Amino acid sequence: MNIEVSVFGHANGVAVNEYVLTNDNGMRVTLLNYGGIIKEIIVPDKSGIAKNCVQTFDTLEEYIEDASYRGAIVGRYANRIGHGKFILNDEQYNLELNGGKHNLHGGLNGFHKKVWEATTNQQSDEVSLSLSLFSPDGEGGFPGNVNIKARYTLTNDNELIFHVCADTDKATPLSFTQHAYFVLSNEDTVGSTKLKINADSITDVDDTLLPTGDFVSVAGTPFDFRDEVKISTRAHMADASELYTMVGGYDHNYVLNEVGKDVPQAVVKAPDSGVTMALYTTLPGLQFYTGNLQSDVQIGALCLEPQHFPDAPNKVHFPNCITHPNNPFEMTIRYRFGVQYD
């Protein structure tokens, strides 16, 4: 196990470091304390060739200018809050409208654009990077002074564990996610990549991607990944779903069946590279995003973003997303990488 630290660049005069975590199996994870970004996840493929499993940029300037949240920690609230408004304890809070008509991922200057404080820890069987950030009351329009602590841990089981806890002095909605763009295949699209998602339904949305409050069964639709299947196989069912064609591809919240249990909520496999990834989470929802898959041309990556449901602050029947004083927020995402041989 090993950790190497070097300066990656500067943001607003503050040094941004690159942290390279390596385990005894040759798996390597590169992290930045800017945005808590996952820059690289390197694993040996079925031929023993090092495979980077996430999209990446070469320079800090590209990450600073990036509007796609590539590889970053997202907060205070992942996904959308409708019309940038919510009422909590009889008080209305107004947020930035940076996602069309809605607040998206905490606003333009959310946690993905912050330089986090960082410390490292190295043990015989794991290495970790701990990050901390303070978000003052009113930042982005959200209530409460919030202290956030995030930790990335790489183990010798080829697991990358992402854990976040946060406390507040005032009731506030919190939902964090990790926004890596995964590329397990060597192809230019994710069409041949196989996917399984442990969910029987998704949250219905309108044409602005805001949940209506209803749930839609995935059975017989392009959203049915209850059994492992190529993404292109389901995408070619697009004509069977107005919800798919209205959105123009996959950008939907899955209602997970077995939250917090020691079973994967999603499994990804790339037959050409042999690389596999199982995702485990304690959060109730999972945003599956690929960009436009109505044709064979799309962004070439897939996002699996564990989260509280979009617009949960305004939907009382959605799982509770409000964190209170003396009751800290806590979540875990665990990625287990492996190789499947022919």
C-alpha positions as CSV (number, residue, x, y, z in Angstrom):
1,M,0.0,0.0,0.0
2,N,1.3,3.4,-0.9
3,I,0.4,7.1,-1.2
4,E,2.2,9.7,-3.3
5,V,1.4,13.4,-3.1
6,S,2.3,16.2,-5.6
7,V,1.1,19.6,-6.6
8,F,-1.4,19.5,-9.5
9,G,-2.0,23.2,-9.9
10,H,-3.4,26.3,-8.2
11,A,-7.0,27.5,-7.8
12,N,-7.5,31.1,-6.7
13,G,-3.9,31.1,-5.4
14,V,-4.4,27.9,-3.4
15,A,-2.3,24.8,-4.1
16,V,-4.3,21.8,-5.3
17,N,-2.7,18.4,-4.7
18,E,-2.9,15.2,-6.5
19,Y,-3.0,12.1,-4.3
20,V,-2.1,8.7,-5.8
21,L,-3.3,5.7,-3.7
22,T,-1.9,2.3,-4.8
23,N,-2.7,-1.1,-3.4
24,D,-0.7,-4.4,-3.5
25,N,-2.6,-5.7,-6.5
26,G,-1.6,-2.8,-8.9
27,M,-4.9,-0.9,-8.5
28,R,-4.3,2.8,-8.4
29,V,-6.7,5.7,-7.6
30,T,-5.7,9.3,-8.2
31,L,-7.7,12.0,-6.3
32,L,-7.7,15.8,-6.1
33,N,-8.5,17.9,-3.2
34,Y,-10.2,20.3,-5.7
35,G,-13.8,19.1,-5.7
36,G,-12.8,15.9,-4.1
37,I,-12.4,14.7,-7.7
38,I,-11.6,11.1,-8.7
39,K,-9.1,11.7,-11.5
40,E,-8.2,8.1,-12.3
41,I,-9.1,4.6,-11.3
42,I,-6.5,2.2,-12.8
43,V,-7.1,-1.6,-12.7
44,P,-5.5,-4.4,-14.7
45,D,-7.8,-5.7,-17.4
46,K,-8.2,-9.3,-18.4
47,S,-5.0,-9.0,-20.5
48,G,-3.1,-7.5,-17.6
49,I,-3.1,-4.1,-19.3
50,A,-3.7,-1.0,-17.1
51,K,-7.2,0.3,-17.7
52,N,-8.4,3.7,-16.6
53,C,-12.0,3.2,-15.6
54,V,-13.1,6.9,-15.5
55,Q,-13.0,9.9,-17.8
56,T,-10.3,12.3,-16.9
57,F,-8.7,15.7,-17.7
58,D,-5.0,16.4,-17.9
59,T,-5.0,19.8,-16.2
60,L,-6.5,21.5,-13.3
61,E,-7.7,24.3,-15.6
62,E,-9.9,21.8,-17.5
63,Y,-11.5,20.7,-14.2
64,I,-12.1,24.3,-13.1
65,E,-13.8,25.1,-16.4
66,D,-15.7,21.8,-16.6
67,A,-19.5,22.1,-16.3
68,S,-20.2,18.3,-16.2
69,Y,-19.1,17.7,-12.5
70,R,-16.6,15.2,-13.8
71,G,-15.4,12.9,-11.0
72,A,-16.4,15.4,-8.3
73,I,-18.1,15.3,-4.9
74,V,-21.6,16.9,-5.4
75,G,-23.4,18.9,-2.7
76,R,-25.1,20.4,-0.8
77,Y,-27.9,18.7,-2.7
78,A,-27.3,16.2,-5.5
79,N,-29.6,16.5,-8.5
80,R,-32.6,18.9,-8.7
81,I,-34.6,20.9,-6.2
82,G,-37.7,22.1,-8.0
83,H,-37.8,25.8,-9.1
84,G,-35.0,26.4,-6.6
85,K,-37.4,26.6,-3.7
86,F,-38.3,24.5,-0.6
87,I,-40.1,25.2,2.6
88,L,-38.7,23.9,5.9
89,N,-40.1,24.7,9.4
90,D,-42.5,27.3,7.8
91,E,-39.6,29.2,6.1
92,Q,-39.1,29.4,2.4
93,Y,-35.6,29.1,1.0
94,N,-34.6,30.3,-2.4
95,L,-31.8,28.7,-4.3
96,E,-29.8,29.4,-7.5
97,L,-31.5,28.4,-10.7
98,N,-28.5,26.8,-12.4
99,G,-30.3,23.8,-13.9
100,G,-32.9,25.4,-16.2
101,K,-35.9,26.1,-14.0
102,H,-34.3,24.3,-11.0
103,N,-31.4,24.2,-8.7
104,L,-29.0,21.5,-9.8
105,H,-26.2,19.8,-7.7
106,G,-26.1,22.6,-5.1
107,G,-25.5,25.5,-7.6
108,L,-22.7,26.6,-9.8
109,N,-20.3,27.1,-6.9
110,G,-21.2,23.9,-5.1
111,F,-18.8,21.5,-3.4
112,H,-17.4,20.4,-6.8
113,K,-15.7,23.8,-7.1
114,K,-14.2,24.0,-3.6
115,V,-10.6,23.2,-2.4
116,W,-11.0,20.8,0.4
117,E,-8.6,20.4,3.4
118,A,-6.9,17.0,3.1
119,T,-4.9,14.5,5.2
120,T,-3.7,11.0,4.3
121,N,-3.4,7.8,6.2
122,Q,-1.5,4.6,5.3
123,Q,-2.0,1.2,6.9
124,S,-0.9,-2.3,6.0
125,D,-4.2,-3.2,4.3
126,E,-5.6,0.1,3.2
127,V,-4.7,3.7,2.3
128,S,-7.1,6.7,2.6
129,L,-7.5,10.4,1.8
130,S,-9.7,12.3,4.2
131,L,-11.2,15.6,3.1
132,S,-13.0,18.3,5.1
133,L,-15.0,21.4,4.2
134,F,-17.1,24.0,6.0
135,S,-20.2,25.4,4.3
136,P,-21.6,28.5,6.1
137,D,-25.3,29.2,6.8
138,G,-26.9,30.7,3.7
139,E,-24.3,29.4,1.2
140,G,-26.1,28.8,-2.0
141,G,-29.4,29.7,-0.3
142,F,-29.3,26.7,2.0
143,P,-29.8,26.9,5.8
144,G,-27.3,25.9,8.5
145,N,-23.6,25.9,9.1
146,V,-22.5,22.5,7.8
147,N,-19.2,20.6,8.5
148,I,-18.5,17.9,5.9
149,K,-16.0,15.1,6.2
150,A,-15.4,12.8,3.3
151,R,-13.0,9.9,3.0
152,Y,-11.8,7.8,0.1
153,T,-10.3,4.4,1.1
154,L,-8.5,2.0,-1.2
155,T,-8.3,-1.6,0.1
156,N,-6.4,-4.7,-1.0
157,D,-9.7,-6.2,-2.0
158,N,-9.7,-3.8,-4.9
159,E,-12.5,-1.7,-3.3
160,L,-12.7,2.1,-3.3
161,I,-14.9,3.2,-0.4
162,F,-16.3,6.7,-0.3
163,H,-17.8,7.7,3.0
164,V,-19.3,11.1,3.9
165,C,-20.6,12.4,7.2
166,A,-21.9,16.0,7.9
167,D,-23.4,17.9,10.8
168,T,-25.4,21.0,10.9
169,D,-26.6,23.6,13.5
170,K,-30.0,24.1,11.7
171,A,-32.3,21.6,9.9
172,T,-31.3,21.4,6.2
173,P,-31.6,19.1,3.2
174,L,-28.4,17.2,2.5
175,S,-27.6,14.8,-0.3
176,F,-24.1,14.1,-1.5
177,T,-23.0,11.9,-4.4
178,Q,-19.9,11.0,-6.4
179,H,-20.1,12.0,-10.1
180,A,-17.5,9.8,-11.8
181,Y,-18.0,9.1,-15.5
182,F,-17.2,5.4,-15.8
183,V,-15.5,3.9,-18.9
184,L,-14.9,0.2,-18.3
185,S,-15.0,-0.7,-22.0
186,N,-12.4,0.2,-24.6
187,E,-15.1,1.2,-27.0
188,D,-16.2,4.8,-27.8
189,T,-19.7,4.2,-26.5
190,V,-21.2,2.3,-23.6
191,G,-23.6,0.4,-25.8
192,S,-21.9,-3.0,-25.4
193,T,-21.3,-2.5,-21.6
194,K,-23.5,-4.8,-19.5
195,L,-25.5,-3.3,-16.6
196,K,-27.6,-4.5,-13.8
197,I,-29.5,-2.2,-11.4
198,N,-31.3,-3.6,-8.4
199,A,-34.5,-1.6,-8.8
200,D,-38.1,-2.3,-9.8
201,S,-39.1,1.3,-10.5
202,I,-37.8,4.8,-11.3
203,T,-39.2,8.2,-10.3
204,D,-41.3,9.7,-13.0
205,V,-40.2,13.1,-14.3
206,D,-41.6,16.0,-16.4
207,D,-39.8,17.4,-19.5
208,T,-37.5,19.5,-17.2
209,L,-36.3,16.3,-15.4
210,L,-38.2,17.3,-12.2
211,P,-39.9,14.4,-10.5
212,T,-43.7,14.4,-10.7
213,G,-43.9,12.5,-7.4
214,D,-45.1,9.3,-9.1
215,F,-43.2,6.0,-9.6
216,V,-42.9,4.1,-12.9
217,S,-42.3,0.3,-13.1
218,V,-39.3,-0.6,-15.2
219,A,-40.9,-3.8,-16.5
220,G,-41.1,-3.8,-20.3
221,T,-39.3,-0.5,-20.7
222,P,-35.8,0.7,-21.7
223,F,-35.2,1.2,-17.9
224,D,-35.3,-2.5,-17.0
225,F,-31.9,-3.5,-15.8
226,R,-33.1,-6.0,-13.2
227,D,-31.2,-8.7,-15.1
228,E,-27.7,-8.1,-16.6
229,V,-28.1,-6.8,-20.1
230,K,-26.2,-4.7,-22.7
231,I,-27.2,-1.1,-22.4
232,S,-27.8,-0.8,-26.2
233,T,-30.3,-3.7,-25.9
234,R,-32.5,-1.6,-23.6
235,A,-31.8,1.7,-25.4
236,H,-33.1,0.2,-28.6
237,M,-36.5,-0.2,-26.9
238,A,-36.8,3.6,-26.7
239,D,-39.9,3.7,-28.9
240,A,-41.7,1.8,-26.2
241,S,-41.3,4.6,-23.6
242,E,-42.4,8.2,-23.9
243,L,-40.4,8.9,-20.7
244,Y,-37.2,7.8,-22.4
245,T,-37.7,9.7,-25.6
246,M,-38.8,12.9,-23.8
247,V,-35.6,13.0,-21.8
248,G,-33.5,11.9,-24.8
249,G,-31.7,9.1,-23.1
250,Y,-30.8,7.8,-19.6
251,D,-30.9,10.5,-16.9
252,H,-33.2,8.9,-14.3
253,N,-33.4,8.1,-10.6
254,Y,-33.8,4.4,-9.8
255,V,-35.6,3.5,-6.6
256,L,-33.3,0.9,-5.1
257,N,-34.7,-2.3,-3.7
258,E,-32.2,-3.3,-1.0
259,V,-30.6,-0.2,0.4
260,G,-27.7,-0.6,2.8
261,K,-27.7,-4.4,2.5
262,D,-24.5,-6.2,1.5
263,V,-25.7,-6.8,-2.0
264,P,-24.7,-4.7,-5.0
265,Q,-27.2,-2.1,-6.0
266,A,-25.6,-2.0,-9.5
267,V,-23.1,-4.1,-11.4
268,V,-21.2,-3.0,-14.6
269,K,-19.3,-5.4,-16.9
270,A,-17.3,-4.6,-20.0
271,P,-16.9,-7.8,-22.1
272,D,-14.0,-6.5,-24.2
273,S,-11.8,-5.4,-21.3
274,G,-13.2,-7.9,-18.8
275,V,-13.3,-5.2,-16.1
276,T,-16.2,-5.4,-13.7
277,M,-17.5,-3.0,-11.0
278,A,-20.1,-3.7,-8.3
279,L,-21.6,-0.7,-6.5
280,Y,-23.0,-0.7,-3.0
281,T,-24.6,2.2,-1.3
282,T,-26.6,3.2,1.8
283,L,-28.6,5.9,-0.1
284,P,-32.1,5.2,-1.4
285,G,-31.7,6.4,-5.0
286,L,-29.3,5.9,-8.0
287,Q,-29.2,8.3,-10.9
288,F,-28.2,6.4,-14.1
289,Y,-26.9,8.8,-16.7
290,T,-25.3,8.3,-20.2
291,G,-26.3,11.3,-22.2
292,N,-28.2,10.7,-25.4
293,L,-28.5,7.1,-26.4
294,Q,-31.2,7.4,-29.0
295,S,-28.4,7.0,-31.5
296,D,-25.1,5.2,-31.3
297,V,-23.3,8.5,-30.7
298,Q,-23.2,9.6,-27.1
299,I,-20.7,10.7,-24.4
300,G,-19.0,7.3,-24.1
301,A,-19.3,7.0,-20.4
302,L,-22.0,6.2,-17.8
303,C,-22.6,7.7,-14.4
304,L,-24.1,5.9,-11.4
305,E,-24.8,8.5,-8.8
306,P,-26.2,7.2,-5.4
307,Q,-28.4,10.0,-3.9
308,H,-31.5,11.0,-2.1
309,F,-34.4,11.4,-4.5
310,P,-34.4,14.5,-6.7
311,D,-36.7,17.2,-5.2
312,A,-37.2,15.3,-2.0
313,P,-37.4,18.5,0.0
314,N,-40.6,19.2,-1.8
315,K,-42.0,15.6,-1.9
316,V,-43.0,14.5,1.6
317,H,-43.6,10.9,0.5
318,F,-40.0,10.5,-0.8
319,P,-37.4,9.2,1.7
320,N,-36.5,11.9,4.2
321,C,-33.5,14.0,3.2
322,I,-33.5,16.5,6.1
323,T,-30.5,16.5,8.5
324,H,-31.1,17.9,11.9
325,P,-28.7,19.1,14.7
326,N,-27.4,16.2,16.8
327,N,-28.4,13.8,14.0
328,P,-25.5,13.8,11.5
329,F,-25.9,12.9,7.9
330,E,-23.9,9.8,6.9
331,M,-23.6,7.8,3.6
332,T,-21.3,5.3,2.0
333,I,-20.7,4.3,-1.6
334,R,-18.5,1.3,-2.2
335,Y,-17.0,0.3,-5.6
336,R,-15.6,-3.2,-5.9
337,F,-13.5,-3.8,-9.1
338,G,-12.7,-7.1,-10.6
339,V,-11.9,-8.9,-13.8
340,Q,-14.0,-11.5,-15.7
341,Y,-12.1,-13.8,-18.0
342,D,-13.5,-15.4,-21.2
